[in-house]
């Protein structure tokens, strides 16, 4: 799958991930970060970093699976935040 992310003034470029892979997200600016993913016939968009939700965490972990996008701040407890769309 192809994932690209950006904030208001930074484009992080495109990453290629596989199902179940964990992506480590390190935040240098406490601004909203937005991502878009395309995987075969599925697509999704989500906020990879939200200042209110993610608080003082400098590092976030995202895991992409067939049933959606999961976030963790410690790589131990995962919370499903977003799902794939098809239309």
Phi and psi restraints in degrees (range 20) as a CNS / XPLOR table:
assign (resid 1 and name C) (resid 2 and name N)
       (resid 2 and name CA) (resid 2 and name C) 1.0 -108.3 20.0 2
assign (resid 2 and name N) (resid 2 and name CA)
       (resid 2 and name C) (resid 3 and name N) 1.0 129.8 20.0 2
assign (resid 2 and name C) (resid 3 and name N)
       (resid 3 and name CA) (resid 3 and name C) 1.0 -128.8 20.0 2
assign (resid 3 and name N) (resid 3 and name CA)
       (resid 3 and name C) (resid 4 and name N) 1.0 131.0 20.0 2
assign (resid 3 and name C) (resid 4 and name N)
       (resid 4 and name CA) (resid 4 and name C) 1.0 -130.1 20.0 2
assign (resid 4 and name N) (resid 4 and name CA)
       (resid 4 and name C) (resid 5 and name N) 1.0 141.9 20.0 2
assign (resid 4 and name C) (resid 5 and name N)
       (resid 5 and name CA) (resid 5 and name C) 1.0 -134.0 20.0 2
assign (resid 5 and name N) (resid 5 and name CA)
       (resid 5 and name C) (resid 6 and name N) 1.0 156.0 20.0 2
assign (resid 5 and name C) (resid 6 and name N)
       (resid 6 and name CA) (resid 6 and name C) 1.0 -159.3 20.0 2
assign (resid 6 and name N) (resid 6 and name CA)
       (resid 6 and name C) (resid 7 and name N) 1.0 165.9 20.0 2
assign (resid 6 and name C) (resid 7 and name N)
       (resid 7 and name CA) (resid 7 and name C) 1.0 -122.3 20.0 2
assign (resid 7 and name N) (resid 7 and name CA)
       (resid 7 and name C) (resid 8 and name N) 1.0 -169.0 20.0 2
assign (resid 7 and name C) (resid 8 and name N)
       (resid 8 and name CA) (resid 8 and name C) 1.0 -61.5 20.0 2
assign (resid 8 and name N) (resid 8 and name CA)
       (resid 8 and name C) (resid 9 and name N) 1.0 -29.0 20.0 2
assign (resid 8 and name C) (resid 9 and name N)
       (resid 9 and name CA) (resid 9 and name C) 1.0 -132.3 20.0 2
assign (resid 9 and name N) (resid 9 and name CA)
       (resid 9 and name C) (resid 10 and name N) 1.0 7.0 20.0 2
assign (resid 9 and name C) (resid 10 and name N)
       (resid 10 and name CA) (resid 10 and name C) 1.0 -131.7 20.0 2
assign (resid 10 and name N) (resid 10 and name CA)
       (resid 10 and name C) (resid 11 and name N) 1.0 131.5 20.0 2
assign (resid 10 and name C) (resid 11 and name N)
       (resid 11 and name CA) (resid 11 and name C) 1.0 -108.8 20.0 2
assign (resid 11 and name N) (resid 11 and name CA)
       (resid 11 and name C) (resid 12 and name N) 1.0 122.9 20.0 2
assign (resid 11 and name C) (resid 12 and name N)
       (resid 12 and name CA) (resid 12 and name C) 1.0 -87.7 20.0 2
assign (resid 12 and name N) (resid 12 and name CA)
       (resid 12 and name C) (resid 13 and name N) 1.0 -8.0 20.0 2
assign (resid 12 and name C) (resid 13 and name N)
       (resid 13 and name CA) (resid 13 and name C) 1.0 86.7 20.0 2
assign (resid 13 and name N) (resid 13 and name CA)
       (resid 13 and name C) (resid 14 and name N) 1.0 177.7 20.0 2
assign (resid 13 and name C) (resid 14 and name N)
       (resid 14 and name CA) (resid 14 and name C) 1.0 -94.5 20.0 2
assign (resid 14 and name N) (resid 14 and name CA)
       (resid 14 and name C) (resid 15 and name N) 1.0 137.6 20.0 2
assign (resid 14 and name C) (resid 15 and name N)
       (resid 15 and name CA) (resid 15 and name C) 1.0 -117.6 20.0 2
assign (resid 15 and name N) (resid 15 and name CA)
       (resid 15 and name C) (resid 16 and name N) 1.0 148.0 20.0 2
assign (resid 15 and name C) (resid 16 and name N)
       (resid 16 and name CA) (resid 16 and name C) 1.0 -109.1 20.0 2
assign (resid 16 and name N) (resid 16 and name CA)
       (resid 16 and name C) (resid 17 and name N) 1.0 122.3 20.0 2
assign (resid 16 and name C) (resid 17 and name N)
       (resid 17 and name CA) (resid 17 and name C) 1.0 -122.6 20.0 2
assign (resid 17 and name N) (resid 17 and name CA)
       (resid 17 and name C) (resid 18 and name N) 1.0 159.3 20.0 2
assign (resid 17 and name C) (resid 18 and name N)
       (resid 18 and name CA) (resid 18 and name C) 1.0 -113.2 20.0 2
assign (resid 18 and name N) (resid 18 and name CA)
       (resid 18 and name C) (resid 19 and name N) 1.0 159.1 20.0 2
assign (resid 18 and name C) (resid 19 and name N)
       (resid 19 and name CA) (resid 19 and name C) 1.0 -53.8 20.0 2
assign (resid 19 and name N) (resid 19 and name CA)
       (resid 19 and name C) (resid 20 and name N) 1.0 126.3 20.0 2
assign (resid 19 and name C) (resid 20 and name N)
       (resid 20 and name CA) (resid 20 and name C) 1.0 88.7 20.0 2
assign (resid 20 and name N) (resid 20 and name CA)
       (resid 20 and name C) (resid 21 and name N) 1.0 -4.9 20.0 2
assign (resid 20 and name C) (resid 21 and name N)
       (resid 21 and name CA) (resid 21 and name C) 1.0 -74.4 20.0 2
assign (resid 21 and name N) (resid 21 and name CA)
       (resid 21 and name C) (resid 22 and name N) 1.0 142.7 20.0 2
assign (resid 21 and name C) (resid 22 and name N)
       (resid 22 and name CA) (resid 22 and name C) 1.0 -96.3 20.0 2
assign (resid 22 and name N) (resid 22 and name CA)
       (resid 22 and name C) (resid 23 and name N) 1.0 133.0 20.0 2
assign (resid 22 and name C) (resid 23 and name N)
       (resid 23 and name CA) (resid 23 and name C) 1.0 -112.8 20.0 2
assign (resid 23 and name N) (resid 23 and name CA)
       (resid 23 and name C) (resid 24 and name N) 1.0 122.1 20.0 2
assign (resid 23 and name C) (resid 24 and name N)
       (resid 24 and name CA) (resid 24 and name C) 1.0 -86.3 20.0 2
assign (resid 24 and name N) (resid 24 and name CA)
       (resid 24 and name C) (resid 25 and name N) 1.0 128.2 20.0 2
assign (resid 24 and name C) (resid 25 and name N)
       (resid 25 and name CA) (resid 25 and name C) 1.0 -117.8 20.0 2
assign (resid 25 and name N) (resid 25 and name CA)
       (resid 25 and name C) (resid 26 and name N) 1.0 113.1 20.0 2
assign (resid 25 and name C) (resid 26 and name N)
       (resid 26 and name CA) (resid 26 and name C) 1.0 -105.5 20.0 2
assign (resid 26 and name N) (resid 26 and name CA)
       (resid 26 and name C) (resid 27 and name N) 1.0 127.6 20.0 2
assign (resid 26 and name C) (resid 27 and name N)
       (resid 27 and name CA) (resid 27 and name C) 1.0 -101.6 20.0 2
assign (resid 27 and name N) (resid 27 and name CA)
       (resid 27 and name C) (resid 28 and name N) 1.0 126.4 20.0 2
assign (resid 27 and name C) (resid 28 and name N)
       (resid 28 and name CA) (resid 28 and name C) 1.0 -103.3 20.0 2
assign (resid 28 and name N) (resid 28 and name CA)
       (resid 28 and name C) (resid 29 and name N) 1.0 -23.6 20.0 2
assign (resid 28 and name C) (resid 29 and name N)
       (resid 29 and name CA) (resid 29 and name C) 1.0 -123.4 20.0 2
assign (resid 29 and name N) (resid 29 and name CA)
       (resid 29 and name C) (resid 30 and name N) 1.0 134.6 20.0 2
assign (resid 29 and name C) (resid 30 and name N)
       (resid 30 and name CA) (resid 30 and name C) 1.0 -82.6 20.0 2
assign (resid 30 and name N) (resid 30 and name CA)
       (resid 30 and name C) (resid 31 and name N) 1.0 58.2 20.0 2
assign (resid 30 and name C) (resid 31 and name N)
       (resid 31 and name CA) (resid 31 and name C) 1.0 -119.0 20.0 2
assign (resid 31 and name N) (resid 31 and name CA)
       (resid 31 and name C) (resid 32 and name N) 1.0 164.4 20.0 2
assign (resid 31 and name C) (resid 32 and name N)
       (resid 32 and name CA) (resid 32 and name C) 1.0 -63.9 20.0 2
assign (resid 32 and name N) (resid 32 and name CA)
       (resid 32 and name C) (resid 33 and name N) 1.0 129.5 20.0 2
assign (resid 32 and name C) (resid 33 and name N)
       (resid 33 and name CA) (resid 33 and name C) 1.0 -116.6 20.0 2
assign (resid 33 and name N) (resid 33 and name CA)
       (resid 33 and name C) (resid 34 and name N) 1.0 135.5 20.0 2
assign (resid 33 and name C) (resid 34 and name N)
       (resid 34 and name CA) (resid 34 and name C) 1.0 -123.4 20.0 2
assign (resid 34 and name N) (resid 34 and name CA)
       (resid 34 and name C) (resid 35 and name N) 1.0 137.9 20.0 2
assign (resid 34 and name C) (resid 35 and name N)
       (resid 35 and name CA) (resid 35 and name C) 1.0 -128.7 20.0 2
assign (resid 35 and name N) (resid 35 and name CA)
       (resid 35 and name C) (resid 36 and name N) 1.0 153.7 20.0 2
assign (resid 35 and name C) (resid 36 and name N)
       (resid 36 and name CA) (resid 36 and name C) 1.0 -131.4 20.0 2
assign (resid 36 and name N) (resid 36 and name CA)
       (resid 36 and name C) (resid 37 and name N) 1.0 136.8 20.0 2
assign (resid 36 and name C) (resid 37 and name N)
       (resid 37 and name CA) (resid 37 and name C) 1.0 -130.8 20.0 2
assign (resid 37 and name N) (resid 37 and name CA)
       (resid 37 and name C) (resid 38 and name N) 1.0 144.8 20.0 2
assign (resid 37 and name C) (resid 38 and name N)
       (resid 38 and name CA) (resid 38 and name C) 1.0 -131.4 20.0 2
assign (resid 38 and name N) (resid 38 and name CA)
       (resid 38 and name C) (resid 39 and name N) 1.0 129.8 20.0 2
assign (resid 38 and name C) (resid 39 and name N)
       (resid 39 and name CA) (resid 39 and name C) 1.0 -143.4 20.0 2
assign (resid 39 and name N) (resid 39 and name CA)
       (resid 39 and name C) (resid 40 and name N) 1.0 103.6 20.0 2
assign (resid 39 and name C) (resid 40 and name N)
       (resid 40 and name CA) (resid 40 and name C) 1.0 53.6 20.0 2
assign (resid 40 and name N) (resid 40 and name CA)
       (resid 40 and name C) (resid 41 and name N) 1.0 -115.5 20.0 2
assign (resid 40 and name C) (resid 41 and name N)
       (resid 41 and name CA) (resid 41 and name C) 1.0 -93.4 20.0 2
assign (resid 41 and name N) (resid 41 and name CA)
       (resid 41 and name C) (resid 42 and name N) 1.0 4.0 20.0 2
assign (resid 41 and name C) (resid 42 and name N)
       (resid 42 and name CA) (resid 42 and name C) 1.0 -100.9 20.0 2
assign (resid 42 and name N) (resid 42 and name CA)
       (resid 42 and name C) (resid 43 and name N) 1.0 153.0 20.0 2
assign (resid 42 and name C) (resid 43 and name N)
       (resid 43 and name CA) (resid 43 and name C) 1.0 -147.5 20.0 2
assign (resid 43 and name N) (resid 43 and name CA)
       (resid 43 and name C) (resid 44 and name N) 1.0 159.7 20.0 2
assign (resid 43 and name C) (resid 44 and name N)
       (resid 44 and name CA) (resid 44 and name C) 1.0 -158.7 20.0 2
assign (resid 44 and name N) (resid 44 and name CA)
       (resid 44 and name C) (resid 45 and name N) 1.0 154.4 20.0 2
assign (resid 44 and name C) (resid 45 and name N)
       (resid 45 and name CA) (resid 45 and name C) 1.0 -138.9 20.0 2
assign (resid 45 and name N) (resid 45 and name CA)
       (resid 45 and name C) (resid 46 and name N) 1.0 144.0 20.0 2
assign (resid 45 and name C) (resid 46 and name N)
       (resid 46 and name CA) (resid 46 and name C) 1.0 -159.7 20.0 2
assign (resid 46 and name N) (resid 46 and name CA)
       (resid 46 and name C) (resid 47 and name N) 1.0 165.6 20.0 2
assign (resid 46 and name C) (resid 47 and name N)
       (resid 47 and name CA) (resid 47 and name C) 1.0 -90.9 20.0 2
assign (resid 47 and name N) (resid 47 and name CA)
       (resid 47 and name C) (resid 48 and name N) 1.0 110.8 20.0 2
assign (resid 47 and name C) (resid 48 and name N)
       (resid 48 and name CA) (resid 48 and name C) 1.0 -72.9 20.0 2
assign (resid 48 and name N) (resid 48 and name CA)
       (resid 48 and name C) (resid 49 and name N) 1.0 -31.1 20.0 2
assign (resid 48 and name C) (resid 49 and name N)
       (resid 49 and name CA) (resid 49 and name C) 1.0 -138.9 20.0 2
assign (resid 49 and name N) (resid 49 and name CA)
       (resid 49 and name C) (resid 50 and name N) 1.0 126.4 20.0 2
assign (resid 49 and name C) (resid 50 and name N)
       (resid 50 and name CA) (resid 50 and name C) 1.0 -123.0 20.0 2
assign (resid 50 and name N) (resid 50 and name CA)
       (resid 50 and name C) (resid 51 and name N) 1.0 121.6 20.0 2
assign (resid 50 and name C) (resid 51 and name N)
       (resid 51 and name CA) (resid 51 and name C) 1.0 -52.4 20.0 2
assign (resid 51 and name N) (resid 51 and name CA)
       (resid 51 and name C) (resid 52 and name N) 1.0 -43.9 20.0 2
assign (resid 51 and name C) (resid 52 and name N)
       (resid 52 and name CA) (resid 52 and name C) 1.0 -66.9 20.0 2
assign (resid 52 and name N) (resid 52 and name CA)
       (resid 52 and name C) (resid 53 and name N) 1.0 -44.9 20.0 2
assign (resid 52 and name C) (resid 53 and name N)
       (resid 53 and name CA) (resid 53 and name C) 1.0 -70.0 20.0 2
assign (resid 53 and name N) (resid 53 and name CA)
       (resid 53 and name C) (resid 54 and name N) 1.0 -42.5 20.0 2
assign (resid 53 and name C) (resid 54 and name N)
       (resid 54 and name CA) (resid 54 and name C) 1.0 -96.8 20.0 2
assign (resid 54 and name N) (resid 54 and name CA)
       (resid 54 and name C) (resid 55 and name N) 1.0 -4.9 20.0 2
assign (resid 54 and name C) (resid 55 and name N)
       (resid 55 and name CA) (resid 55 and name C) 1.0 46.6 20.0 2
assign (resid 55 and name N) (resid 55 and name CA)
       (resid 55 and name C) (resid 56 and name N) 1.0 -123.5 20.0 2
assign (resid 55 and name C) (resid 56 and name N)
       (resid 56 and name CA) (resid 56 and name C) 1.0 -92.3 20.0 2
assign (resid 56 and name N) (resid 56 and name CA)
       (resid 56 and name C) (resid 57 and name N) 1.0 8.5 20.0 2
assign (resid 56 and name C) (resid 57 and name N)
       (resid 57 and name CA) (resid 57 and name C) 1.0 -72.4 20.0 2
assign (resid 57 and name N) (resid 57 and name CA)
       (resid 57 and name C) (resid 58 and name N) 1.0 125.7 20.0 2
assign (resid 57 and name C) (resid 58 and name N)
       (resid 58 and name CA) (resid 58 and name C) 1.0 -88.1 20.0 2
assign (resid 58 and name N) (resid 58 and name CA)
       (resid 58 and name C) (resid 59 and name N) 1.0 -23.8 20.0 2
assign (resid 58 and name C) (resid 59 and name N)
       (resid 59 and name CA) (resid 59 and name C) 1.0 -126.0 20.0 2
assign (resid 59 and name N) (resid 59 and name CA)
       (resid 59 and name C) (resid 60 and name N) 1.0 132.7 20.0 2
assign (resid 59 and name C) (resid 60 and name N)
       (resid 60 and name CA) (resid 60 and name C) 1.0 -122.5 20.0 2
assign (resid 60 and name N) (resid 60 and name CA)
       (resid 60 and name C) (resid 61 and name N) 1.0 155.1 20.0 2
assign (resid 60 and name C) (resid 61 and name N)
       (resid 61 and name CA) (resid 61 and name C) 1.0 -122.7 20.0 2
assign (resid 61 and name N) (resid 61 and name CA)
       (resid 61 and name C) (resid 62 and name N) 1.0 130.6 20.0 2
assign (resid 61 and name C) (resid 62 and name N)
       (resid 62 and name CA) (resid 62 and name C) 1.0 -115.7 20.0 2
assign (resid 62 and name N) (resid 62 and name CA)
       (resid 62 and name C) (resid 63 and name N) 1.0 135.6 20.0 2
assign (resid 62 and name C) (resid 63 and name N)
       (resid 63 and name CA) (resid 63 and name C) 1.0 -120.8 20.0 2
assign (resid 63 and name N) (resid 63 and name CA)
       (resid 63 and name C) (resid 64 and name N) 1.0 130.5 20.0 2
assign (resid 63 and name C) (resid 64 and name N)
       (resid 64 and name CA) (resid 64 and name C) 1.0 -106.9 20.0 2
assign (resid 64 and name N) (resid 64 and name CA)
       (resid 64 and name C) (resid 65 and name N) 1.0 125.8 20.0 2
assign (resid 64 and name C) (resid 65 and name N)
       (resid 65 and name CA) (resid 65 and name C) 1.0 -131.1 20.0 2
assign (resid 65 and name N) (resid 65 and name CA)
       (resid 65 and name C) (resid 66 and name N) 1.0 174.9 20.0 2
assign (resid 65 and name C) (resid 66 and name N)
       (resid 66 and name CA) (resid 66 and name C) 1.0 -59.3 20.0 2
assign (resid 66 and name N) (resid 66 and name CA)
       (resid 66 and name C) (resid 67 and name N) 1.0 -29.7 20.0 2
assign (resid 66 and name C) (resid 67 and name N)
       (resid 67 and name CA) (resid 67 and name C) 1.0 -99.7 20.0 2
assign (resid 67 and name N) (resid 67 and name CA)
       (resid 67 and name C) (resid 68 and name N) 1.0 6.6 20.0 2
assign (resid 67 and name C) (resid 68 and name N)
       (resid 68 and name CA) (resid 68 and name C) 1.0 144.5 20.0 2
assign (resid 68 and name N) (resid 68 and name CA)
       (resid 68 and name C) (resid 69 and name N) 1.0 -163.2 20.0 2
assign (resid 68 and name C) (resid 69 and name N)
       (resid 69 and name CA) (resid 69 and name C) 1.0 -115.8 20.0 2
assign (resid 69 and name N) (resid 69 and name CA)
       (resid 69 and name C) (resid 70 and name N) 1.0 128.3 20.0 2
assign (resid 69 and name C) (resid 70 and name N)
       (resid 70 and name CA) (resid 70 and name C) 1.0 -118.8 20.0 2
assign (resid 70 and name N) (resid 70 and name CA)
       (resid 70 and name C) (resid 71 and name N) 1.0 139.9 20.0 2
assign (resid 70 and name C) (resid 71 and name N)
       (resid 71 and name CA) (resid 71 and name C) 1.0 -114.0 20.0 2
assign (resid 71 and name N) (resid 71 and name CA)
       (resid 71 and name C) (resid 72 and name N) 1.0 148.3 20.0 2
assign (resid 71 and name C) (resid 72 and name N)
       (resid 72 and name CA) (resid 72 and name C) 1.0 -146.4 20.0 2
assign (resid 72 and name N) (resid 72 and name CA)
       (resid 72 and name C) (resid 73 and name N) 1.0 148.9 20.0 2
assign (resid 72 and name C) (resid 73 and name N)
       (resid 73 and name CA) (resid 73 and name C) 1.0 -106.2 20.0 2
assign (resid 73 and name N) (resid 73 and name CA)
       (resid 73 and name C) (resid 74 and name N) 1.0 -5.5 20.0 2
assign (resid 73 and name C) (resid 74 and name N)
       (resid 74 and name CA) (resid 74 and name C) 1.0 -137.2 20.0 2
assign (resid 74 and name N) (resid 74 and name CA)
       (resid 74 and name C) (resid 75 and name N) 1.0 2.5 20.0 2
assign (resid 74 and name C) (resid 75 and name N)
       (resid 75 and name CA) (resid 75 and name C) 1.0 63.7 20.0 2
assign (resid 75 and name N) (resid 75 and name CA)
       (resid 75 and name C) (resid 76 and name N) 1.0 14.6 20.0 2
assign (resid 75 and name C) (resid 76 and name N)
       (resid 76 and name CA) (resid 76 and name C) 1.0 -113.6 20.0 2
assign (resid 76 and name N) (resid 76 and name CA)
       (resid 76 and name C) (resid 77 and name N) 1.0 -46.1 20.0 2
assign (resid 76 and name C) (resid 77 and name N)
       (resid 77 and name CA) (resid 77 and name C) 1.0 -108.1 20.0 2
assign (resid 77 and name N) (resid 77 and name CA)
       (resid 77 and name C) (resid 78 and name N) 1.0 124.3 20.0 2
assign (resid 77 and name C) (resid 78 and name N)
       (resid 78 and name CA) (resid 78 and name C) 1.0 -113.7 20.0 2
assign (resid 78 and name N) (resid 78 and name CA)
       (resid 78 and name C) (resid 79 and name N) 1.0 140.4 20.0 2
assign (resid 78 and name C) (resid 79 and name N)
       (resid 79 and name CA) (resid 79 and name C) 1.0 -125.4 20.0 2
assign (resid 79 and name N) (resid 79 and name CA)
       (resid 79 and name C) (resid 80 and name N) 1.0 127.1 20.0 2
assign (resid 79 and name C) (resid 80 and name N)
       (resid 80 and name CA) (resid 80 and name C) 1.0 -74.3 20.0 2
assign (resid 80 and name N) (resid 80 and name CA)
       (resid 80 and name C) (resid 81 and name N) 1.0 125.0 20.0 2
assign (resid 80 and name C) (resid 81 and name N)
       (resid 81 and name CA) (resid 81 and name C) 1.0 -113.2 20.0 2
assign (resid 81 and name N) (resid 81 and name CA)
       (resid 81 and name C) (resid 82 and name N) 1.0 -32.8 20.0 2
assign (resid 81 and name C) (resid 82 and name N)
       (resid 82 and name CA) (resid 82 and name C) 1.0 -141.0 20.0 2
assign (resid 82 and name N) (resid 82 and name CA)
       (resid 82 and name C) (resid 83 and name N) 1.0 160.9 20.0 2
assign (resid 82 and name C) (resid 83 and name N)
       (resid 83 and name CA) (resid 83 and name C) 1.0 -128.8 20.0 2
assign (resid 83 and name N) (resid 83 and name CA)
       (resid 83 and name C) (resid 84 and name N) 1.0 163.4 20.0 2
assign (resid 83 and name C) (resid 84 and name N)
       (resid 84 and name CA) (resid 84 and name C) 1.0 -72.7 20.0 2
assign (resid 84 and name N) (resid 84 and name CA)
       (resid 84 and name C) (resid 85 and name N) 1.0 150.6 20.0 2
assign (resid 84 and name C) (resid 85 and name N)
       (resid 85 and name CA) (resid 85 and name C) 1.0 -117.1 20.0 2
assign (resid 85 and name N) (resid 85 and name CA)
       (resid 85 and name C) (resid 86 and name N) 1.0 158.6 20.0 2
assign (resid 85 and name C) (resid 86 and name N)
       (resid 86 and name CA) (resid 86 and name C) 1.0 -126.6 20.0 2
assign (resid 86 and name N) (resid 86 and name CA)
       (resid 86 and name C) (resid 87 and name N) 1.0 -9.4 20.0 2
